[in-house]
Amino acid sequence: MTAKPLIWVGSSRADVRAFPADARRIAGFQLWRVQRGLNPNDWEPMPTVGAGVREIRVHTELEHRVLYIAKFTEGVYVLHVFEKQSRKTPQRELEIAGHRLRLLLRERERGWR
């Protein structure tokens, strides 16, 4: 199976590169799985962000999250990446991901990709 390319939205690529090495390695492997049409090992749907958005849950000494959408043929869009400080996902993180998704959908409607 051909792997879909990763398409980084906003600062998501720089943000994942800022993860500690162990979290970065896990996130990279999980995104590799998604690129090949597989589910990550630990994920949750994120309907509060948008239809089709999923969250990869990275458990190390700290908690990290990767929000993405993979339903488009052209690639896997990595919407937002962050370190989680509490049990509940902060509203600010959901707003960032939602804003980036809306921008992406608007650009796709215009024939951007």
N, CA, C and O atoms as a GROMACS GRO file, in nm:
protein
  452
    1MET      N    1   0.084  -0.118   0.000
    1MET     CA    2   0.000   0.000   0.000
    1MET      C    3   0.088   0.125   0.000
    1MET      O    4   0.189   0.132   0.071
    2THR      N    5   0.050   0.221  -0.080
    2THR     CA    6   0.122   0.347  -0.087
    2THR      C    7   0.088   0.434   0.033
    2THR      O    8  -0.029   0.447   0.070
    3ALA      N    9   0.188   0.492   0.092
    3ALA     CA   10   0.167   0.578   0.208
    3ALA      C   11   0.123   0.717   0.162
    3ALA      O   12   0.175   0.772   0.066
    4LYS      N   13   0.024   0.772   0.234
    4LYS     CA   14  -0.017   0.910   0.210
    4LYS      C   15   0.090   1.002   0.267
    4LYS      O   16   0.149   0.972   0.371
    5PRO      N   17   0.115   1.114   0.202
    5PRO     CA   18   0.211   1.209   0.261
    5PRO      C   19   0.152   1.278   0.384
    5PRO      O   20   0.030   1.292   0.397
    6LEU      N   21   0.240   1.321   0.472
    6LEU     CA   22   0.198   1.404   0.584
    6LEU      C   23   0.196   1.549   0.536
    6LEU      O   24   0.289   1.594   0.470
    7ILE      N   25   0.090   1.619   0.570
    7ILE     CA   26   0.079   1.761   0.537
    7ILE      C   27   0.064   1.834   0.671
    7ILE      O   28  -0.036   1.819   0.741
    8TRP      N   29   0.166   1.912   0.704
    8TRP     CA   30   0.173   1.979   0.833
    8TRP      C   31   0.101   2.112   0.825
    8TRP      O   32   0.126   2.191   0.734
    9VAL      N   33   0.012   2.137   0.919
    9VAL     CA   34  -0.067   2.260   0.921
    9VAL      C   35  -0.017   2.349   1.034
    9VAL      O   36   0.008   2.302   1.146
   10GLY      N   37  -0.002   2.477   1.005
   10GLY     CA   38   0.044   2.571   1.107
   10GLY      C   39   0.182   2.533   1.158
   10GLY      O   40   0.271   2.500   1.080
   11SER      N   41   0.197   2.538   1.288
   11SER     CA   42   0.327   2.509   1.351
   11SER      C   43   0.340   2.363   1.393
   11SER      O   44   0.430   2.329   1.470
   12SER      N   45   0.253   2.276   1.343
   12SER     CA   46   0.251   2.137   1.392
   12SER      C   47   0.384   2.064   1.373
   12SER      O   48   0.425   1.987   1.460
   13ARG      N   49   0.452   2.088   1.262
   13ARG     CA   50   0.580   2.018   1.241
   13ARG      C   51   0.685   2.065   1.341
   13ARG      O   52   0.756   1.984   1.401
   14ALA      N   53   0.695   2.194   1.360
   14ALA     CA   54   0.791   2.248   1.458
   14ALA      C   55   0.754   2.202   1.598
   14ALA      O   56   0.841   2.175   1.680
   15ASP      N   57   0.625   2.195   1.627
   15ASP     CA   58   0.581   2.155   1.760
   15ASP      C   59   0.616   2.009   1.790
   15ASP      O   60   0.657   1.978   1.901
   16VAL      N   61   0.599   1.920   1.692
   16VAL     CA   62   0.634   1.780   1.716
   16VAL      C   63   0.786   1.765   1.728
   16VAL      O   64   0.834   1.680   1.804
   17ARG      N   65   0.860   1.846   1.656
   17ARG     CA   66   1.006   1.842   1.667
   17ARG      C   67   1.054   1.889   1.805
   17ARG      O   68   1.164   1.856   1.847
   18ALA      N   69   0.971   1.966   1.874
   18ALA     CA   70   1.005   2.014   2.008
   18ALA      C   71   0.973   1.912   2.118
   18ALA      O   72   1.011   1.931   2.233
   19PHE      N   73   0.904   1.804   2.082
   19PHE     CA   74   0.876   1.698   2.180
   19PHE      C   75   1.009   1.638   2.227
   19PHE      O   76   1.108   1.642   2.155
   20PRO      N   77   1.011   1.583   2.349
   20PRO     CA   78   1.127   1.504   2.391
   20PRO      C   79   1.146   1.387   2.294
   20PRO      O   80   1.051   1.344   2.229
   21ALA      N   81   1.268   1.336   2.285
   21ALA     CA   82   1.302   1.233   2.186
   21ALA      C   83   1.209   1.112   2.193
   21ALA      O   84   1.165   1.063   2.088
   22ASP      N   85   1.176   1.063   2.312
   22ASP     CA   86   1.092   0.944   2.322
   22ASP      C   87   0.951   0.971   2.270
   22ASP      O   88   0.894   0.887   2.200
   23ALA      N   89   0.894   1.086   2.303
   23ALA     CA   90   0.760   1.121   2.256
   23ALA      C   91   0.760   1.145   2.105
   23ALA      O   92   0.666   1.108   2.035
   24ARG      N   93   0.866   1.208   2.055
   24ARG     CA   94   0.879   1.233   1.911
   24ARG      C   95   0.885   1.101   1.834
   24ARG      O   96   0.823   1.087   1.728
   25ARG      N   97   0.959   1.006   1.886
   25ARG     CA   98   0.973   0.874   1.821
   25ARG      C   99   0.838   0.802   1.817
   25ARG      O  100   0.801   0.745   1.714
   26ILE      N  101   0.765   0.803   1.927
   26ILE     CA  102   0.634   0.738   1.932
   26ILE      C  103   0.536   0.807   1.837
   26ILE      O  104   0.466   0.741   1.760
   27ALA      N  105   0.532   0.940   1.842
   27ALA     CA  106   0.442   1.014   1.753
   27ALA      C  107   0.474   0.985   1.607
   27ALA      O  108   0.383   0.967   1.526
   28GLY      N  109   0.601   0.981   1.574
   28GLY     CA  110   0.642   0.952   1.436
   28GLY      C  111   0.597   0.814   1.391
   28GLY      O  112   0.550   0.798   1.279
   29PHE      N  113   0.612   0.715   1.477
   29PHE     CA  114   0.570   0.580   1.442
   29PHE      C  115   0.418   0.573   1.424
   29PHE      O  116   0.369   0.508   1.332
   30GLN      N  117   0.346   0.639   1.512
   30GLN     CA  118   0.200   0.637   1.502
   30GLN      C  119   0.153   0.708   1.374
   30GLN      O  120   0.059   0.662   1.309
   31LEU      N  121   0.217   0.818   1.338
   31LEU     CA  122   0.183   0.885   1.212
   31LEU      C  123   0.219   0.797   1.092
   31LEU      O  124   0.148   0.798   0.992
   32TRP      N  125   0.327   0.722   1.102
   32TRP     CA  126   0.365   0.627   0.997
   32TRP      C  127   0.253   0.526   0.976
   32TRP      O  128   0.219   0.492   0.863
   33ARG      N  129   0.195   0.477   1.085
   33ARG     CA  130   0.083   0.383   1.076
   33ARG      C  131  -0.036   0.448   1.005
   33ARG      O  132  -0.096   0.388   0.917
   34VAL      N  133  -0.068   0.571   1.044
   34VAL     CA  134  -0.181   0.642   0.984
   34VAL      C  135  -0.159   0.661   0.834
   34VAL      O  136  -0.252   0.645   0.755
   35GLN      N  137  -0.037   0.695   0.795
   35GLN     CA  138  -0.005   0.714   0.654
   35GLN      C  139  -0.033   0.589   0.572
   35GLN      O  140  -0.061   0.598   0.453
   36ARG      N  141  -0.026   0.474   0.633
   36ARG     CA  142  -0.047   0.347   0.565
   36ARG      C  143  -0.190   0.294   0.582
   36ARG      O  144  -0.218   0.180   0.546
   37GLY      N  145  -0.279   0.377   0.634
   37GLY     CA  146  -0.419   0.339   0.647
   37GLY      C  147  -0.453   0.260   0.772
   37GLY      O  148  -0.563   0.207   0.784
   38LEU      N  149  -0.359   0.252   0.865
   38LEU     CA  150  -0.381   0.181   0.991
   38LEU      C  151  -0.421   0.280   1.099
   38LEU      O  152  -0.396   0.400   1.088
   39ASN      N  153  -0.483   0.228   1.204
   39ASN     CA  154  -0.512   0.312   1.320
   39ASN      C  155  -0.389   0.322   1.409
   39ASN      O  156  -0.311   0.228   1.417
   40PRO      N  157  -0.372   0.435   1.475
   40PRO     CA  158  -0.266   0.443   1.577
   40PRO      C  159  -0.298   0.342   1.688
   40PRO      O  160  -0.411   0.296   1.700
   41ASN      N  161  -0.198   0.309   1.767
   41ASN     CA  162  -0.220   0.215   1.878
   41ASN      C  163  -0.311   0.272   1.986
   41ASN      O  164  -0.386   0.197   2.048
   42ASP      N  165  -0.305   0.401   2.009
   42ASP     CA  166  -0.387   0.465   2.112
   42ASP      C  167  -0.441   0.595   2.056
   42ASP      O  168  -0.366   0.691   2.038
   43TRP      N  169  -0.570   0.599   2.028
   43TRP     CA  170  -0.630   0.717   1.967
   43TRP      C  171  -0.772   0.736   2.016
   43TRP      O  172  -0.834   0.644   2.070
   44GLU      N  173  -0.822   0.855   1.996
   44GLU     CA  174  -0.960   0.890   2.029
   44GLU      C  175  -1.015   0.978   1.919
   44GLU      O  176  -0.942   1.060   1.863
   45PRO      N  177  -1.143   0.964   1.886
   45PRO     CA  178  -1.205   1.059   1.792
   45PRO      C  179  -1.218   1.195   1.862
   45PRO      O  180  -1.235   1.202   1.983
   46MET      N  181  -1.210   1.301   1.783
   46MET     CA  182  -1.222   1.437   1.838
   46MET      C  183  -1.334   1.513   1.766
   46MET      O  184  -1.306   1.609   1.695
   47PRO      N  185  -1.459   1.470   1.784
   47PRO     CA  186  -1.569   1.535   1.714
   47PRO      C  187  -1.589   1.681   1.755
   47PRO      O  188  -1.650   1.758   1.680
   48THR      N  189  -1.539   1.720   1.872
   48THR     CA  190  -1.551   1.860   1.912
   48THR      C  191  -1.466   1.950   1.824
   48THR      O  192  -1.494   2.070   1.812
   49VAL      N  193  -1.363   1.895   1.762
   49VAL     CA  194  -1.279   1.971   1.669
   49VAL      C  195  -1.342   1.969   1.530
   49VAL      O  196  -1.351   2.072   1.464
   50GLY      N  197  -1.386   1.850   1.487
   50GLY     CA  198  -1.449   1.838   1.356
   50GLY      C  199  -1.465   1.693   1.317
   50GLY      O  200  -1.399   1.605   1.372
   51ALA      N  201  -1.553   1.668   1.221
   51ALA     CA  202  -1.580   1.532   1.175
   51ALA      C  203  -1.454   1.473   1.113
   51ALA      O  204  -1.393   1.533   1.024
   52GLY      N  205  -1.416   1.356   1.159
   52GLY     CA  206  -1.300   1.286   1.105
   52GLY      C  207  -1.169   1.317   1.175
   52GLY      O  208  -1.068   1.254   1.145
   53VAL      N  209  -1.169   1.413   1.266
   53VAL     CA  210  -1.046   1.447   1.338
   53VAL      C  211  -1.023   1.344   1.448
   53VAL      O  212  -1.115   1.307   1.521
   54ARG      N  213  -0.898   1.298   1.458
   54ARG     CA  214  -0.859   1.201   1.560
   54ARG      C  215  -0.741   1.255   1.639
   54ARG      O  216  -0.667   1.343   1.594
   55GLU      N  217  -0.726   1.198   1.757
   55GLU     CA  218  -0.617   1.236   1.847
   55GLU      C  219  -0.529   1.114   1.873
   55GLU      O  220  -0.578   1.011   1.920
   56ILE      N  221  -0.401   1.126   1.842
   56ILE     CA  222  -0.304   1.024   1.882
   56ILE      C  223  -0.260   1.058   2.023
   56ILE      O  224  -0.221   1.171   2.052
   57ARG      N  225  -0.267   0.960   2.110
   57ARG     CA  226  -0.229   0.980   2.250
   57ARG      C  227  -0.091   0.919   2.272
   57ARG      O  228  -0.071   0.799   2.256
   58VAL      N  229   0.003   1.003   2.310
   58VAL     CA  230   0.142   0.961   2.332
   58VAL      C  231   0.169   0.968   2.482
   58VAL      O  232   0.164   1.075   2.543
   59HIS      N  233   0.195   0.853   2.540
   59HIS     CA  234   0.220   0.843   2.684
   59HIS      C  235   0.368   0.817   2.708
   59HIS      O  236   0.421   0.713   2.670
   60THR      N  237   0.434   0.913   2.769
   60THR     CA  238   0.571   0.896   2.815
   60THR      C  239   0.572   0.946   2.958
   60THR      O  240   0.473   0.929   3.030
   61GLU      N  241   0.679   1.007   3.000
   61GLU     CA  242   0.681   1.070   3.132
   61GLU      C  243   0.576   1.180   3.138
   61GLU      O  244   0.518   1.209   3.242
   62LEU      N  245   0.553   1.242   3.022
   62LEU     CA  246   0.451   1.345   3.006
   62LEU      C  247   0.347   1.294   2.906
   62LEU      O  248   0.363   1.186   2.848
   63GLU      N  249   0.242   1.370   2.887
   63GLU     CA  250   0.139   1.335   2.789
   63GLU      C  251   0.149   1.430   2.670
   63GLU      O  252   0.160   1.551   2.686
   64HIS      N  253   0.147   1.373   2.549
   64HIS     CA  254   0.152   1.452   2.427
   64HIS      C  255   0.038   1.409   2.336
   64HIS      O  256  -0.009   1.295   2.342
   65ARG      N  257  -0.007   1.502   2.254
   65ARG     CA  258  -0.118   1.474   2.163
   65ARG      C  259  -0.087   1.523   2.023
   65ARG      O  260  -0.021   1.625   2.005
   66VAL      N  261  -0.136   1.448   1.924
   66VAL     CA  262  -0.125   1.484   1.783
   66VAL      C  263  -0.265   1.475   1.725
   66VAL      O  264  -0.324   1.367   1.722
   67LEU      N  265  -0.319   1.587   1.680
   67LEU     CA  266  -0.452   1.589   1.620
   67LEU      C  267  -0.437   1.591   1.469
   67LEU      O  268  -0.363   1.672   1.414
   68TYR      N  269  -0.508   1.502   1.402
   68TYR     CA  270  -0.492   1.488   1.257
   68TYR      C  271  -0.625   1.451   1.193
   68TYR      O  272  -0.720   1.412   1.260
   69ILE      N  273  -0.629   1.464   1.061
   69ILE     CA  274  -0.742   1.418   0.982
   69ILE      C  275  -0.685   1.346   0.861
   69ILE      O  276  -0.598   1.399   0.791
   70ALA      N  277  -0.734   1.224   0.836
   70ALA     CA  278  -0.677   1.138   0.732
   70ALA      C  279  -0.779   1.099   0.626
   70ALA      O  280  -0.752   1.010   0.546
   71LYS      N  281  -0.894   1.162   0.624
   71LYS     CA  282  -1.000   1.117   0.533
   71LYS      C  283  -0.986   1.169   0.390
   71LYS      O  284  -1.064   1.129   0.303
   72PHE      N  285  -0.890   1.254   0.364
   72PHE     CA  286  -0.873   1.310   0.230
   72PHE      C  287  -0.769   1.229   0.154
   72PHE      O  288  -0.671   1.182   0.211
   73THR      N  289  -0.791   1.212   0.024
   73THR     CA  290  -0.703   1.127  -0.058
   73THR      C  291  -0.562   1.183  -0.071
   73THR      O  292  -0.467   1.106  -0.087
   74GLU      N  293  -0.548   1.315  -0.066
   74GLU     CA  294  -0.416   1.374  -0.092
   74GLU      C  295  -0.316   1.360   0.021
   74GLU      O  296  -0.196   1.378   0.000
   75GLY      N  297  -0.362   1.328   0.141
   75GLY     CA  298  -0.267   1.312   0.249
   75GLY      C  299  -0.330   1.314   0.386
   75GLY      O  300  -0.451   1.326   0.402
   76VAL      N  301  -0.244   1.300   0.485
   76VAL     CA  302  -0.282   1.307   0.626
   76VAL      C  303  -0.244   1.447   0.674
   76VAL      O  304  -0.127   1.484   0.672
   77TYR      N  305  -0.342   1.523   0.716
   77TYR     CA  306  -0.319   1.658   0.766
   77TYR      C  307  -0.296   1.654   0.916
   77TYR      O  308  -0.384   1.611   0.992
   78VAL      N  309  -0.179   1.697   0.960
   78VAL     CA  310  -0.149   1.708   1.102
   78VAL      C  311  -0.189   1.849   1.144
   78VAL      O  312  -0.122   1.946   1.109
   79LEU      N  313  -0.299   1.859   1.217
   79LEU     CA  314  -0.359   1.988   1.250
   79LEU      C  315  -0.292   2.058   1.367
   79LEU      O  316  -0.266   2.179   1.363
   80HIS      N  317  -0.265   1.982   1.472
   80HIS     CA  318  -0.214   2.045   1.594
   80HIS      C  319  -0.141   1.942   1.678
   80HIS      O  320  -0.180   1.825   1.683
   81VAL      N  321  -0.035   1.985   1.743
   81VAL     CA  322   0.050   1.900   1.826
   81VAL      C  323   0.078   1.976   1.955
   81VAL      O  324   0.113   2.094   1.951
   82PHE      N  325   0.062   1.910   2.069
   82PHE     CA  326   0.085   1.980   2.195
   82PHE      C  327   0.114   1.883   2.308
   82PHE      O  328   0.086   1.764   2.300
   83GLU      N  329   0.170   1.939   2.415
   83GLU     CA  330   0.193   1.865   2.539
   83GLU      C  331   0.075   1.892   2.629
   83GLU      O  332   0.032   2.006   2.645
   84LYS      N  333   0.024   1.788   2.688
   84LYS     CA  334  -0.095   1.799   2.772
   84LYS      C  335  -0.053   1.814   2.919
   84LYS      O  336   0.030   1.737   2.968
   85GLN      N  337  -0.110   1.911   2.987
   85GLN     CA  338  -0.074   1.939   3.126
   85GLN      C  339  -0.175   1.886   3.227
   85GLN      O  340  -0.144   1.870   3.344
   86SER      N  341  -0.296   1.858   3.180
   86SER     CA  342  -0.401   1.812   3.272
   86SER      C  343  -0.480   1.699   3.206
   86SER      O  344  -0.461   1.670   3.088
   87ARG      N  345  -0.568   1.638   3.282
   87ARG     CA  346  -0.648   1.526   3.230
   87ARG      C  347  -0.736   1.570   3.114
   87ARG      O  348  -0.748   1.500   3.014
   88LYS      N  349  -0.798   1.685   3.128
   88LYS     CA  350  -0.888   1.737   3.025
   88LYS      C  351  -0.808   1.819   2.923
   88LYS      O  352  -0.720   1.896   2.960
   89THR      N  353  -0.842   1.801   2.795
   89THR     CA  354  -0.776   1.880   2.691
   89THR      C  355  -0.819   2.026   2.705
   89THR      O  356  -0.938   2.055   2.703
   90PRO      N  357  -0.724   2.117   2.718
   90PRO     CA  358  -0.758   2.259   2.733
   90PRO      C  359  -0.836   2.312   2.613
   90PRO      O  360  -0.807   2.277   2.498
   91GLN      N  361  -0.932   2.395   2.640
   91GLN     CA  362  -1.015   2.454   2.535
   91GLN      C  363  -0.930   2.526   2.430
   91GLN      O  364  -0.963   2.522   2.311
   92ARG      N  365  -0.825   2.590   2.472
   92ARG     CA  366  -0.737   2.662   2.379
   92ARG      C  367  -0.678   2.568   2.272
   92ARG      O  368  -0.669   2.605   2.155
   93GLU      N  369  -0.640   2.448   2.312
   93GLU     CA  370  -0.584   2.351   2.217
   93GLU      C  371  -0.690   2.306   2.117
   93GLU      O  372  -0.662   2.290   1.998
   94LEU      N  373  -0.812   2.286   2.165
   94LEU     CA  374  -0.923   2.249   2.076
   94LEU      C  375  -0.954   2.361   1.978
   94LEU      O  376  -0.985   2.336   1.861
   95GLU      N  377  -0.948   2.485   2.026
   95GLU     CA  378  -0.975   2.600   1.940
   95GLU      C  379  -0.869   2.614   1.830
   95GLU      O  380  -0.902   2.644   1.715
   96ILE      N  381  -0.743   2.592   1.864
   96ILE     CA  382  -0.637   2.600   1.763
   96ILE      C  383  -0.660   2.495   1.654
   96ILE      O  384  -0.655   2.526   1.535
   97ALA      N  385  -0.686   2.372   1.696
   97ALA     CA  386  -0.709   2.264   1.599
   97ALA      C  387  -0.832   2.293   1.514
   97ALA      O  388  -0.830   2.273   1.393
   98GLY      N  389  -0.940   2.341   1.576
   98GLY     CA  390  -1.062   2.373   1.503
   98GLY      C  391  -1.041   2.485   1.403
   98GLY      O  392  -1.092   2.479   1.291
   99HIS      N  393  -0.966   2.586   1.442
   99HIS     CA  394  -0.936   2.698   1.352
   99HIS      C  395  -0.857   2.649   1.231
   99HIS      O  396  -0.887   2.686   1.118
  100ARG      N  397  -0.756   2.567   1.255
  100ARG     CA  398  -0.674   2.515   1.145
  100ARG      C  399  -0.757   2.425   1.053
  100ARG      O  400  -0.738   2.427   0.932
  101LEU      N  401  -0.847   2.346   1.110
  101LEU     CA  402  -0.933   2.262   1.028
  101LEU      C  403  -1.024   2.347   0.940
  101LEU      O  404  -1.041   2.318   0.821
  102ARG      N  405  -1.083   2.450   0.996
  102ARG     CA  406  -1.170   2.538   0.917
  102ARG      C  407  -1.094   2.604   0.802
  102ARG      O  408  -1.144   2.612   0.691
  103LEU      N  409  -0.972   2.650   0.830
  103LEU     CA  410  -0.889   2.708   0.723
  103LEU      C  411  -0.860   2.605   0.615
  103LEU      O  412  -0.868   2.635   0.496
  104LEU      N  413  -0.825   2.484   0.656
  104LEU     CA  414  -0.796   2.377   0.561
  104LEU      C  415  -0.918   2.347   0.474
  104LEU      O  416  -0.906   2.338   0.352
  105LEU      N  417  -1.034   2.332   0.535
  105LEU     CA  418  -1.155   2.301   0.459
  105LEU      C  419  -1.190   2.413   0.362
  105LEU      O  420  -1.234   2.387   0.250
  106ARG      N  421  -1.171   2.536   0.405
  106ARG     CA  422  -1.198   2.651   0.318
  106ARG      C  423  -1.104   2.648   0.196
  106ARG      O  424  -1.148   2.670   0.083
  107GLU      N  425  -0.976   2.622   0.220
  107GLU     CA  426  -0.879   2.616   0.110
  107GLU      C  427  -0.910   2.499   0.016
  107GLU      O  428  -0.894   2.513  -0.106
  108ARG      N  429  -0.953   2.386   0.069
  108ARG     CA  430  -0.986   2.272  -0.016
  108ARG      C  431  -1.107   2.304  -0.103
  108ARG      O  432  -1.112   2.261  -0.219
  109GLU      N  433  -1.203   2.378  -0.051
  109GLU     CA  434  -1.320   2.417  -0.130
  109GLU      C  435  -1.280   2.506  -0.246
  109GLU      O  436  -1.343   2.502  -0.352
  110ARG      N  437  -1.178   2.583  -0.227
  110ARG     CA  438  -1.128   2.673  -0.334
  110ARG      C  439  -1.042   2.600  -0.435
  110ARG      O  440  -0.994   2.661  -0.532
  111GLY      N  441  -1.020   2.470  -0.414
  111GLY     CA  442  -0.940   2.392  -0.506
  111GLY      C  443  -0.792   2.400  -0.482
  111GLY      O  444  -0.713   2.376  -0.573
  112TRP      N  445  -0.754   2.434  -0.358
  112TRP     CA  446  -0.614   2.449  -0.320
  112TRP      C  447  -0.536   2.319  -0.339
  112TRP      O  448  -0.425   2.323  -0.393
  113ARG      N  449  -0.588   2.207  -0.299
  113ARG     CA  450  -0.514   2.080  -0.308
  113ARG      C  451  -0.571   1.995  -0.417
  113ARG      O  452  -0.522   1.884  -0.441
   0.00000   0.00000   0.00000
